[in-house]
Amino acid sequence: SAGFWLKQSAYLEQPTVRFRYEVLFVATIGPGPGSFLAWSTFPTFNRLQEERLRVPLLSTREEDKNQDGKMDQLHFKLELPLQPTEHVVGVQLILLFSYHLYRMSTLVMQSMAFLQFFSPVPGSQLYMNGDLKLNQRQLLNHCGLDTRYNVSVVNGTSPFARDYDLTNIIAAYWDRNVTTVFSDPNPVWMTGRATDTPFIINATIHYPVEVILYPLRFWEMIKFAWIQYVSILLIFLWVFGRIKMFVFQNQVLTTIPVSPVLPVSPVLSYKQHQ
């Protein structure tokens, strides 16, 4: 048993997830500190890149496979044009999402999927297929509206380069108690790129049904405790009854019958005097 008093429970919910069409992309093309190409949907970040800015071709499509009104997956494709002397050996990609839960507590937040891969061999394509999984460090409320994290993961209005540094973005993101992570990406790194072809990223991100943890309300705790109490009581009464029957039927313990002492009648105890 998990204890007489159950403190938390869980339920299943399909989150409402939508891609925000916000991207931050960095491609490593060499071992040096400045050997990279970058692009994002944030104008300030692009201005900071100067000659390292390279605009890719994007195509995205969200799909509702079971026709329930909620998107089930995102198909993302990025084509990065390269010079004949440029070779991609690593990629880092941030995709931003709107993430909503409604069944019990209403959670409204902005989250991200972080895709990363490096190889010692230059590549022509990277294929990834994984899930956008909810990560809870604390229980969600069973009611009410939670908008603590309904802010952009990337501060796109900031003029400072440190706000676009991947290390700072990820560190700030993981300070949150509720996040999403791109799990089980199953990367496939393909080599042999022709000099006149772009480097391609193909990613499929699924939005799975989640197990949501939440604290039990008072009456839910009472109901669970009462069920356990009654179950234990019935078992105890049955076992105790069997033991008592065995003890008396098999004379396990020595017993002495004791007759009750009747009170003496005052008529019988009267003595006549002559």
Backbone as CSV, one residue per row, in Angstrom:
resi,resn,N_x,N_y,N_z,CA_x,CA_y,CA_z,C_x,C_y,C_z
1,SER,0.839,-1.192,0.000,0.000,0.000,0.000,0.875,1.242,0.000
2,ALA,0.348,2.323,-0.538,1.088,3.579,-0.586,0.901,4.396,0.679
3,GLY,0.319,3.791,1.706,0.061,4.529,2.929,-1.428,4.662,3.160
4,PHE,-1.779,4.847,4.438,-3.199,4.950,4.766,-3.808,6.222,4.185
5,TRP,-3.025,7.305,4.187,-3.505,8.573,3.634,-2.792,8.829,2.313
6,LEU,-3.539,8.792,1.238,-2.982,9.068,-0.080,-2.891,10.574,-0.273
7,LYS,-1.693,11.068,-0.612,-1.476,12.513,-0.707,-1.572,13.044,-2.134
8,GLN,-1.381,12.185,-3.135,-1.430,12.651,-4.510,-2.057,11.592,-5.401
9,SER,-2.504,12.042,-6.560,-3.098,11.128,-7.525,-2.723,11.600,-8.924
10,ALA,-3.241,10.912,-9.926,-2.869,11.227,-11.303,-4.064,10.999,-12.223
11,TYR,-4.035,11.667,-13.345,-5.048,11.458,-14.376,-4.391,11.649,-15.740
12,LEU,-5.054,11.184,-16.771,-4.540,11.290,-18.132,-5.205,12.458,-18.854
13,GLU,-4.407,13.163,-19.634,-4.963,14.261,-20.435,-4.112,14.467,-21.681
14,GLN,-4.796,14.698,-22.780,-4.127,15.087,-24.020,-3.964,16.606,-24.008
15,PRO,-2.741,17.122,-23.923,-2.568,18.578,-23.876,-2.906,19.223,-25.223
16,THR,-3.251,20.486,-25.142,-3.443,21.284,-26.353,-2.128,21.999,-26.640
17,VAL,-1.452,21.566,-27.688,-0.123,22.076,-28.021,-0.167,22.692,-29.410
18,ARG,0.429,23.865,-29.528,0.546,24.512,-30.836,1.946,25.094,-30.991
19,PHE,2.507,24.877,-32.160,3.806,25.450,-32.490,3.657,26.956,-32.680
20,ARG,4.546,27.729,-32.060,4.442,29.185,-32.085,5.180,29.808,-33.271
21,TYR,5.787,29.006,-34.106,6.561,29.493,-35.253,7.680,30.427,-34.794
22,GLU,8.279,30.066,-33.672,9.447,30.773,-33.150,10.588,29.768,-33.045
23,VAL,11.721,30.138,-33.643,12.834,29.204,-33.817,14.138,29.928,-33.516
24,LEU,15.072,29.188,-32.918,16.450,29.659,-32.778,17.354,28.509,-33.190
25,PHE,18.214,28.767,-34.181,18.981,27.692,-34.813,20.455,28.070,-34.891
26,VAL,21.314,27.110,-34.524,22.767,27.281,-34.622,23.343,26.021,-35.253
27,ALA,24.139,26.203,-36.312,24.811,25.087,-36.980,26.317,25.258,-36.823
28,THR,26.968,24.247,-36.289,28.422,24.267,-36.121,29.076,23.767,-37.401
29,ILE,30.041,24.553,-37.920,30.697,24.182,-39.180,32.205,24.010,-39.009
30,GLY,32.673,24.002,-37.779,34.099,23.813,-37.545,34.412,23.798,-36.069
31,PRO,35.683,23.514,-35.724,36.058,23.412,-34.311,36.312,24.758,-33.639
32,GLY,36.475,25.822,-34.389,36.802,27.120,-33.808,35.638,27.745,-33.068
33,PRO,35.924,28.732,-32.200,34.853,29.364,-31.412,33.850,30.136,-32.252
34,GLY,34.252,30.645,-33.408,33.325,31.396,-34.246,32.868,30.639,-35.468
35,SER,33.084,29.340,-35.474,32.754,28.524,-36.650,31.317,28.014,-36.552
36,PHE,30.392,28.902,-36.797,28.985,28.500,-36.759,28.171,29.440,-37.632
37,LEU,27.006,28.965,-38.007,26.005,29.758,-38.702,24.751,29.766,-37.836
38,ALA,24.025,30.875,-37.857,22.878,30.981,-36.958,21.765,31.782,-37.617
39,TRP,20.579,31.522,-37.120,19.390,32.264,-37.557,18.279,32.031,-36.547
40,SER,17.374,32.987,-36.442,16.211,32.828,-35.574,15.072,33.676,-36.115
41,THR,13.931,33.548,-35.467,12.788,34.402,-35.794,12.799,35.683,-34.969
42,PHE,13.889,35.925,-34.226,14.020,37.119,-33.392,14.977,38.100,-34.075
43,PRO,14.493,39.252,-34.511,15.329,40.184,-35.283,16.597,40.623,-34.554
44,THR,16.514,40.856,-33.253,17.700,41.304,-32.518,18.793,40.245,-32.551
45,PHE,18.424,38.995,-32.370,19.407,37.912,-32.447,20.064,37.881,-33.821
46,ASN,19.278,38.050,-34.865,19.833,38.012,-36.218,20.816,39.158,-36.452
47,ARG,20.510,40.340,-35.935,21.431,41.472,-36.105,22.753,41.224,-35.384
48,LEU,22.703,40.532,-34.272,23.924,40.261,-33.514,24.846,39.265,-34.215
49,GLN,24.329,38.487,-35.153,25.149,37.452,-35.796,26.063,38.003,-36.885
50,GLU,25.710,39.129,-37.465,26.504,39.768,-38.522,26.779,38.792,-39.662
51,GLU,28.071,38.520,-39.981,28.384,37.677,-41.145,28.060,36.202,-40.917
52,ARG,27.778,35.828,-39.684,27.435,34.428,-39.405,25.946,34.141,-39.599
53,LEU,25.177,35.156,-39.958,23.743,34.956,-40.192,23.532,34.235,-41.522
54,ARG,22.728,33.180,-41.485,22.390,32.435,-42.694,20.910,32.063,-42.611
55,VAL,20.126,32.580,-43.542,18.676,32.379,-43.499,18.323,31.044,-44.156
56,PRO,17.677,30.143,-43.421,17.286,28.849,-43.998,15.877,28.909,-44.588
57,LEU,15.506,27.824,-45.225,14.147,27.649,-45.725,13.416,26.726,-44.757
58,LEU,12.258,27.196,-44.251,11.492,26.422,-43.278,10.171,25.966,-43.878
59,SER,9.747,24.784,-43.448,8.394,24.316,-43.750,7.904,23.519,-42.545
60,THR,6.684,23.817,-42.104,6.121,23.150,-40.929,4.680,22.741,-41.213
61,ARG,4.268,21.697,-40.504,2.880,21.235,-40.629,2.493,20.511,-39.346
62,GLU,1.401,20.965,-38.726,0.860,20.268,-37.563,-0.312,19.400,-38.014
63,GLU,-0.425,18.236,-37.385,-1.390,17.241,-37.848,-2.247,16.733,-36.693
64,ASP,-3.547,16.694,-36.919,-4.504,16.102,-35.977,-4.886,14.732,-36.534
65,LYS,-4.177,13.705,-36.100,-4.325,12.390,-36.718,-5.660,11.730,-36.391
66,ASN,-6.160,11.917,-35.177,-7.405,11.241,-34.791,-8.630,12.149,-34.878
67,GLN,-8.456,13.341,-35.418,-9.579,14.254,-35.661,-10.383,14.552,-34.399
68,ASP,-9.667,14.804,-33.286,-10.356,15.137,-32.035,-10.276,16.623,-31.710
69,GLY,-9.771,17.407,-32.631,-9.669,18.844,-32.415,-8.374,19.286,-31.777
70,LYS,-7.508,18.339,-31.428,-6.209,18.662,-30.835,-5.100,18.132,-31.729
71,MET,-4.076,18.966,-31.917,-2.961,18.549,-32.749,-2.185,17.422,-32.069
72,ASP,-1.727,16.474,-32.879,-1.027,15.303,-32.355,0.467,15.311,-32.652
73,GLN,0.892,16.037,-33.671,2.314,16.045,-33.986,2.661,17.206,-34.905
74,LEU,3.951,17.531,-34.899,4.495,18.603,-35.735,5.534,18.006,-36.675
75,HIS,5.411,18.342,-37.946,6.429,17.998,-38.933,7.216,19.275,-39.240
76,PHE,8.503,19.238,-38.959,9.350,20.424,-39.101,10.499,20.098,-40.055
77,LYS,10.717,20.989,-41.009,11.820,20.805,-41.958,12.571,22.118,-42.123
78,LEU,13.888,22.040,-42.037,14.755,23.207,-42.199,15.826,22.869,-43.230
79,GLU,15.986,23.753,-44.210,17.021,23.582,-45.232,17.980,24.768,-45.135
80,LEU,19.231,24.465,-44.789,20.249,25.498,-44.597,21.179,25.536,-45.803
81,PRO,21.170,26.632,-46.571,22.093,26.720,-47.716,23.541,26.862,-47.235
82,LEU,24.451,26.180,-47.926,25.861,26.176,-47.538,26.751,26.498,-48.734
83,GLN,27.909,27.061,-48.423,28.946,27.237,-49.426,29.638,25.891,-49.663
84,PRO,30.283,25.725,-50.820,30.950,24.436,-51.088,31.990,24.058,-50.041
85,THR,32.581,25.052,-49.374,33.623,24.756,-48.379,33.068,24.597,-46.963
86,GLU,31.777,24.758,-46.794,31.174,24.667,-45.462,30.593,23.272,-45.233
87,HIS,30.825,22.762,-44.035,30.345,21.420,-43.688,29.782,21.448,-42.266
88,VAL,28.582,20.962,-42.109,27.915,20.972,-40.807,28.320,19.725,-40.022
89,VAL,28.793,19.965,-38.788,29.164,18.852,-37.901,28.315,18.835,-36.625
90,GLY,27.421,19.794,-36.493,26.563,19.807,-35.313,25.453,20.824,-35.464
91,VAL,24.336,20.557,-34.813,23.203,21.483,-34.860,22.607,21.617,-33.466
92,GLN,22.089,22.800,-33.189,21.323,23.087,-31.975,20.098,23.882,-32.401
93,LEU,18.939,23.413,-31.969,17.688,23.982,-32.458,16.692,24.092,-31.310
94,ILE,16.121,25.285,-31.146,15.065,25.517,-30.160,13.773,25.820,-30.905
95,LEU,12.731,25.070,-30.588,11.392,25.301,-31.119,10.471,25.643,-29.954
96,LEU,9.673,26.683,-30.112,8.822,27.160,-29.023,7.363,26.782,-29.271
97,PHE,6.667,26.459,-28.157,5.294,25.959,-28.225,4.412,26.660,-27.195
98,SER,3.113,26.680,-27.490,2.091,26.996,-26.495,1.537,25.676,-25.979
99,TYR,1.447,25.556,-24.646,1.087,24.279,-24.023,-0.018,24.533,-23.004
100,HIS,-1.184,23.878,-23.197,-2.344,24.106,-22.337,-2.887,22.782,-21.800
101,LEU,-3.299,22.808,-20.526,-4.042,21.716,-19.898,-5.342,22.292,-19.347
102,TYR,-6.443,21.512,-19.451,-7.746,22.049,-19.072,-8.561,21.140,-18.164
103,ARG,-8.268,19.862,-18.080,-9.205,18.913,-17.472,-9.502,19.232,-16.008
104,MET,-8.475,19.472,-15.202,-8.694,19.832,-13.793,-8.185,21.252,-13.571
105,SER,-6.903,21.397,-13.334,-6.360,22.748,-13.281,-6.124,23.233,-14.710
106,THR,-6.229,24.527,-14.905,-5.967,25.115,-16.215,-4.539,25.637,-16.219
107,LEU,-3.684,24.950,-16.948,-2.282,25.344,-17.069,-2.065,25.952,-18.444
108,VAL,-1.575,27.176,-18.459,-1.262,27.870,-19.708,0.202,28.278,-19.632
109,MET,1.016,27.732,-20.522,2.437,28.070,-20.485,3.033,28.034,-21.883
110,GLN,4.195,28.646,-21.996,5.005,28.560,-23.198,6.205,27.675,-22.881
111,SER,6.482,26.758,-23.780,7.533,25.779,-23.524,8.386,25.614,-24.777
112,MET,9.340,24.696,-24.694,10.231,24.518,-25.835,10.616,23.057,-26.006
113,ALA,11.089,22.764,-27.208,11.771,21.509,-27.506,13.182,21.872,-27.946
114,PHE,14.172,21.239,-27.329,15.571,21.510,-27.654,16.143,20.293,-28.369
115,LEU,16.550,20.497,-29.618,17.132,19.438,-30.430,18.619,19.725,-30.600
116,GLN,19.430,18.705,-30.382,20.881,18.892,-30.462,21.538,17.606,-30.934
117,PHE,22.532,17.770,-31.820,23.294,16.609,-32.268,24.637,17.078,-32.814
118,PHE,25.697,16.302,-32.516,27.040,16.580,-33.021,27.655,15.289,-33.538
119,SER,28.491,15.435,-34.563,29.148,14.275,-35.155,30.544,14.674,-35.628
120,PRO,31.519,13.777,-35.510,32.850,14.080,-36.056,32.880,14.055,-37.581
121,VAL,31.850,13.474,-38.187,31.770,13.375,-39.647,30.743,14.382,-40.154
122,PRO,31.104,15.242,-41.105,30.129,16.199,-41.645,28.899,15.490,-42.196
123,GLY,27.754,16.133,-42.012,26.507,15.497,-42.399,25.797,16.227,-43.514
124,SER,24.831,15.522,-44.084,23.980,16.108,-45.121,22.555,16.299,-44.623
125,GLN,22.125,15.415,-43.707,20.776,15.506,-43.156,20.781,14.995,-41.722
126,LEU,19.846,15.527,-40.950,19.584,15.035,-39.601,18.091,14.774,-39.487
127,TYR,17.762,13.551,-39.073,16.359,13.191,-38.882,16.143,12.847,-37.419
128,MET,15.091,13.429,-36.811,14.740,13.136,-35.426,13.242,12.892,-35.321
129,ASN,12.890,11.961,-34.437,11.486,11.622,-34.219,11.312,11.317,-32.734
130,GLY,10.578,12.179,-32.025,10.427,11.986,-30.584,9.156,12.629,-30.060
131,ASP,9.050,12.658,-28.735,7.857,13.167,-28.052,8.167,14.460,-27.309
132,LEU,7.198,15.354,-27.297,7.269,16.545,-26.450,6.608,16.178,-25.118
133,LYS,7.430,15.812,-24.140,6.933,15.271,-22.876,6.882,16.347,-21.797
134,LEU,5.835,16.258,-20.980,5.689,17.164,-19.841,6.585,16.696,-18.701
135,ASN,7.295,17.634,-18.093,8.179,17.339,-16.967,7.704,18.144,-15.758
136,GLN,7.233,17.432,-14.710,6.730,18.075,-13.497,7.720,17.916,-12.356
137,ARG,8.124,19.027,-11.772,8.904,18.985,-10.541,8.025,19.238,-9.320
138,GLN,6.811,19.641,-9.534,5.851,19.831,-8.458,4.471,19.436,-8.965
139,LEU,3.574,19.164,-8.029,2.218,18.787,-8.389,1.465,19.999,-8.926
140,LEU,0.616,19.754,-9.910,-0.234,20.817,-10.425,-1.480,20.941,-9.553
141,ASN,-1.976,22.148,-9.415,-3.187,22.359,-8.630,-4.365,21.629,-9.273
142,HIS,-5.309,21.189,-8.421,-6.473,20.470,-8.945,-7.555,21.415,-9.458
143,CYS,-7.368,22.715,-9.261,-8.341,23.679,-9.774,-7.638,25.024,-9.935
144,GLY,-8.313,25.948,-10.597,-7.749,27.280,-10.763,-6.967,27.429,-12.055
145,LEU,-6.421,28.614,-12.247,-5.674,28.973,-13.450,-4.212,29.196,-13.088
146,ASP,-3.318,28.523,-13.797,-1.876,28.628,-13.557,-1.220,29.218,-14.799
147,THR,-0.769,30.464,-14.684,-0.127,31.148,-15.816,1.292,31.594,-15.462
148,ARG,1.907,30.938,-14.488,3.254,31.341,-14.058,4.250,31.357,-15.209
149,TYR,4.115,30.393,-16.097,5.107,30.226,-17.149,4.555,30.590,-18.522
150,ASN,3.557,31.434,-18.533,3.022,31.898,-19.810,3.817,33.112,-20.299
151,VAL,5.110,32.930,-20.367,6.038,33.947,-20.875,6.973,33.260,-21.860
152,SER,7.511,34.028,-22.771,8.359,33.452,-23.806,9.631,32.863,-23.203
153,VAL,10.013,31.708,-23.694,11.254,31.076,-23.246,12.457,31.911,-23.667
154,VAL,12.367,32.541,-24.814,13.430,33.416,-25.322,12.925,34.853,-25.268
155,ASN,13.682,35.708,-24.608,13.305,37.123,-24.510,13.664,37.823,-25.816
156,GLY,12.735,37.768,-26.756,13.011,38.292,-28.086,13.077,39.799,-28.183
157,THR,12.705,40.512,-27.120,12.773,41.977,-27.144,14.061,42.510,-26.529
158,SER,14.880,41.621,-25.980,16.102,42.071,-25.313,17.168,42.462,-26.342
159,PRO,17.902,43.560,-26.093,18.998,43.940,-26.993,20.331,43.308,-26.611
160,PHE,20.354,42.515,-25.546,21.612,41.988,-25.024,21.880,40.581,-25.560
161,ALA,23.133,40.344,-25.926,23.518,39.056,-26.506,23.377,37.922,-25.499
162,ARG,23.571,38.213,-24.212,23.508,37.144,-23.204,22.121,36.514,-23.120
163,ASP,21.082,37.267,-23.491,19.727,36.723,-23.426,19.435,35.745,-24.559
164,TYR,20.338,35.677,-25.543,20.169,34.736,-26.653,21.195,33.609,-26.602
165,ASP,22.017,33.619,-25.572,22.986,32.542,-25.406,22.257,31.257,-25.010
166,LEU,22.551,30.174,-25.706,21.828,28.926,-25.454,22.009,28.437,-24.024
167,THR,23.197,28.633,-23.477,23.438,28.199,-22.101,22.521,28.925,-21.128
168,ASN,22.383,30.233,-21.308,21.521,31.014,-20.415,20.043,30.682,-20.620
169,ILE,19.655,30.475,-21.866,18.254,30.141,-22.147,17.872,28.822,-21.486
170,ILE,18.718,27.820,-21.647,18.412,26.497,-21.091,18.472,26.521,-19.567
171,ALA,19.444,27.256,-19.000,19.542,27.333,-17.538,18.297,27.984,-16.940
172,ALA,17.836,29.073,-17.549,16.628,29.738,-17.047,15.402,28.852,-17.228
173,TYR,15.367,28.125,-18.319,14.218,27.247,-18.580,14.137,26.126,-17.552
174,TRP,15.272,25.562,-17.171,15.269,24.445,-16.231,15.118,24.889,-14.787
175,ASP,15.082,26.185,-14.548,14.724,26.677,-13.219,13.221,26.573,-12.970
176,ARG,12.458,26.363,-14.018,11.011,26.253,-13.882,10.631,24.901,-13.292
177,ASN,9.479,24.864,-12.627,8.981,23.621,-12.036,8.157,22.789,-13.009
178,VAL,7.707,23.398,-14.086,6.940,22.681,-15.107,7.536,23.033,-16.462
179,THR,7.983,22.029,-17.192,8.609,22.242,-18.495,8.174,21.135,-19.448
180,THR,8.583,21.275,-20.693,8.472,20.180,-21.650,9.869,19.870,-22.175
181,VAL,10.081,18.607,-22.507,11.373,18.171,-23.039,11.125,17.327,-24.287
182,PHE,12.067,17.390,-25.194,12.008,16.552,-26.392,12.692,15.235,-26.054
183,SER,11.899,14.184,-25.867,12.430,12.917,-25.368,12.467,11.865,-26.475
184,ASP,13.396,10.922,-26.317,13.571,9.804,-27.257,13.648,10.284,-28.704
185,PRO,14.628,11.141,-29.029,14.645,11.728,-30.375,15.049,10.763,-31.483
186,ASN,15.749,9.678,-31.152,16.169,8.696,-32.164,16.827,9.372,-33.371
187,PRO,17.952,10.065,-33.176,18.554,10.811,-34.285,19.175,9.897,-35.342
188,VAL,19.021,10.310,-36.580,19.668,9.640,-37.719,20.492,10.693,-38.446
189,TRP,21.820,10.524,-38.437,22.752,11.477,-39.052,23.213,10.899,-40.385
190,MET,22.899,11.606,-41.455,23.240,11.127,-42.791,24.390,11.950,-43.349
191,THR,25.313,11.283,-44.029,26.508,11.935,-44.568,26.454,11.941,-46.097
192,GLY,27.497,12.526,-46.683,27.603,12.508,-48.140,26.817,13.608,-48.825
193,ARG,26.973,14.849,-48.370,26.248,15.965,-48.983,26.958,16.445,-50.240
194,ALA,26.186,16.644,-51.290,26.726,17.246,-52.510,26.980,18.732,-52.270
195,THR,27.939,19.302,-52.985,28.355,20.683,-52.722,27.259,21.702,-53.011
196,ASP,26.318,21.383,-53.873,25.279,22.353,-54.238,23.950,22.092,-53.534
197,THR,23.959,21.265,-52.512,22.718,20.952,-51.799,22.774,21.511,-50.383
198,PRO,21.620,21.853,-49.814,21.597,22.388,-48.446,21.700,21.275,-47.411
199,PHE,22.012,21.689,-46.208,21.921,20.768,-45.073,20.467,20.767,-44.602
200,ILE,19.920,19.587,-44.331,18.485,19.456,-44.061,18.266,18.850,-42.680
201,ILE,17.337,19.443,-41.954,16.850,18.868,-40.692,15.392,18.502,-40.880
202,ASN,15.080,17.251,-40.626,13.696,16.773,-40.612,13.378,16.293,-39.203
203,ALA,12.373,16.882,-38.587,12.006,16.494,-37.223,10.500,16.277,-37.142
204,THR,10.128,15.194,-36.478,8.724,14.923,-36.172,8.579,14.900,-34.661
205,ILE,7.740,15.783,-34.146,7.551,15.918,-32.699,6.108,15.562,-32.372
206,HIS,5.938,14.529,-31.566,4.606,14.060,-31.187,4.167,14.739,-29.888
207,TYR,2.845,14.947,-29.771,2.251,15.513,-28.556,1.468,14.401,-27.848
208,PRO,2.089,13.632,-26.972,1.422,12.449,-26.410,0.462,12.795,-25.274
209,VAL,-0.386,11.818,-24.943,-1.223,11.905,-23.746,-0.308,11.860,-22.524
210,GLU,-0.572,12.735,-21.554,0.308,12.864,-20.397,-0.358,12.348,-19.123
211,VAL,0.476,11.894,-18.195,0.036,11.550,-16.842,0.276,12.779,-15.968
212,ILE,-0.799,13.408,-15.511,-0.713,14.644,-14.744,-0.828,14.316,-13.257
213,LEU,0.141,14.735,-12.472,0.130,14.521,-11.025,-0.450,15.748,-10.328
214,TYR,-1.322,15.503,-9.340,-1.946,16.614,-8.622,-2.204,16.200,-7.175
215,PRO,-2.293,17.155,-6.228,-2.574,16.817,-4.827,-4.052,16.491,-4.640
216,LEU,-4.320,15.501,-3.792,-5.702,15.108,-3.544,-6.440,16.158,-2.719
217,ARG,-7.711,16.321,-3.017,-8.575,17.151,-2.192,-8.995,16.386,-0.939
218,PHE,-9.559,17.098,0.050,-9.857,16.504,1.358,-10.773,15.293,1.231
219,TRP,-11.873,15.425,0.507,-12.836,14.331,0.438,-12.287,13.156,-0.354
220,GLU,-11.391,13.410,-1.295,-10.748,12.299,-1.998,-9.850,11.513,-1.050
221,MET,-9.137,12.209,-0.157,-8.307,11.520,0.832,-9.166,10.698,1.786
222,ILE,-10.304,11.278,2.229,-11.189,10.561,3.143,-11.746,9.305,2.475
223,LYS,-12.149,9.423,1.223,-12.706,8.269,0.511,-11.684,7.147,0.402
224,PHE,-10.463,7.490,0.068,-9.423,6.469,-0.055,-9.126,5.830,1.302
225,ALA,-9.029,6.646,2.361,-8.732,6.112,3.690,-9.871,5.226,4.190
226,TRP,-11.134,5.612,3.926,-12.281,4.829,4.387,-12.315,3.456,3.716
227,ILE,-12.016,3.414,2.445,-11.988,2.129,1.736,-10.935,1.213,2.347
228,GLN,-9.767,1.765,2.645,-8.718,0.948,3.257,-9.125,0.495,4.661
229,TYR,-9.747,1.390,5.424,-10.148,1.055,6.797,-11.157,-0.091,6.804
230,VAL,-12.181,0.007,5.967,-13.206,-1.038,5.924,-12.602,-2.364,5.471
231,SER,-11.725,-2.323,4.479,-11.105,-3.554,3.986,-10.290,-4.232,5.077
232,ILE,-9.499,-3.454,5.804,-8.674,-4.025,6.871,-9.549,-4.549,8.008
233,LEU,-10.623,-3.816,8.346,-11.510,-4.235,9.431,-12.188,-5.561,9.118
234,LEU,-12.688,-5.727,7.907,-13.361,-6.972,7.542,-12.400,-8.157,7.595
235,ILE,-11.196,-7.958,7.110,-10.203,-9.041,7.159,-9.863,-9.386,8.607
236,PHE,-9.684,-8.366,9.442,-9.352,-8.603,10.851,-10.471,-9.363,11.561
237,LEU,-11.727,-8.969,11.337,-12.844,-9.649,11.989,-12.943,-11.106,11.556
238,TRP,-12.719,-11.366,10.282,-12.793,-12.749,9.793,-11.674,-13.593,10.400
239,VAL,-10.442,-13.068,10.396,-9.305,-13.816,10.948,-9.492,-14.035,12.447
240,PHE,-9.918,-13.013,13.170,-10.108,-13.148,14.616,-11.198,-14.170,14.933
241,GLY,-12.275,-14.179,14.136,-13.337,-15.155,14.350,-12.854,-16.578,14.133
242,ARG,-12.045,-16.807,13.109,-11.509,-18.142,12.855,-10.582,-18.592,13.979
243,ILE,-9.757,-17.665,14.473,-8.843,-18.012,15.567,-9.629,-18.372,16.827
244,LYS,-10.637,-17.591,17.145,-11.440,-17.858,18.336,-12.137,-19.210,18.234
245,MET,-12.667,-19.516,17.058,-13.340,-20.799,16.870,-12.357,-21.955,17.025
246,PHE,-11.160,-21.812,16.481,-10.156,-22.873,16.586,-9.732,-23.094,18.034
247,VAL,-9.531,-22.006,18.766,-9.080,-22.115,20.155,-10.086,-22.874,21.008
248,PHE,-11.355,-22.563,20.873,-12.360,-23.189,21.733,-12.723,-24.598,21.275
249,GLN,-12.744,-24.832,19.966,-13.097,-26.169,19.493,-12.003,-27.184,19.776
250,ASN,-10.751,-26.776,19.741,-9.637,-27.698,19.946,-9.047,-27.609,21.352
251,GLN,-9.676,-26.862,22.229,-9.243,-26.732,23.622,-7.743,-26.445,23.717
252,VAL,-7.327,-25.449,22.929,-5.920,-25.056,22.954,-5.543,-24.502,24.317
253,LEU,-6.421,-23.796,24.935,-6.179,-23.231,26.254,-6.984,-24.008,27.294
254,THR,-6.389,-24.208,28.478,-7.078,-24.895,29.575,-8.159,-23.990,30.136
255,THR,-9.351,-24.540,30.179,-10.474,-23.746,30.676,-11.131,-24.469,31.847
256,ILE,-11.613,-23.762,32.812,-12.302,-24.307,33.990,-13.690,-23.703,34.041
257,PRO,-14.711,-24.563,33.985,-16.070,-24.014,34.080,-16.338,-23.505,35.485
258,VAL,-16.881,-22.405,35.609,-17.190,-21.793,36.901,-18.678,-21.542,36.961
259,SER,-19.316,-22.162,37.988,-20.754,-21.953,38.151,-20.981,-20.651,38.885
260,PRO,-21.960,-19.968,38.523,-22.231,-18.709,39.217,-22.719,-18.973,40.643
261,VAL,-22.273,-18.216,41.589,-22.685,-18.353,42.994,-24.001,-17.626,43.178
262,LEU,-25.032,-18.436,43.554,-26.349,-17.838,43.723,-26.436,-17.143,45.073
263,PRO,-27.104,-16.084,45.189,-27.259,-15.417,46.484,-28.122,-16.248,47.438
264,VAL,-27.749,-16.261,48.684,-28.470,-17.057,49.699,-29.783,-16.374,50.041
265,SER,-30.848,-17.188,50.030,-32.164,-16.634,50.334,-32.254,-16.298,51.817
266,PRO,-32.771,-15.176,52.175,-32.892,-14.821,53.601,-33.859,-15.732,54.358
267,VAL,-34.791,-16.393,53.653,-35.731,-17.304,54.318,-35.012,-18.557,54.783
268,LEU,-34.097,-19.092,53.874,-33.385,-20.312,54.220,-32.341,-20.072,55.295
269,SER,-31.842,-18.911,55.383,-30.784,-18.635,56.354,-31.330,-18.183,57.707
270,TYR,-32.648,-18.185,57.863,-33.236,-17.726,59.125,-33.175,-18.851,60.145
271,LYS,-32.730,-18.607,61.346,-32.605,-19.607,62.399,-33.551,-19.246,63.536
272,GLN,-34.373,-20.263,63.886,-35.329,-20.025,64.955,-34.654,-20.195,66.318
273,HIS,-35.063,-19.395,67.247,-34.555,-19.470,68.621,-35.691,-19.906,69.543
274,GLN,-35.386,-20.823,70.419,-36.383,-21.284,71.391,-36.303,-20.437,72.651
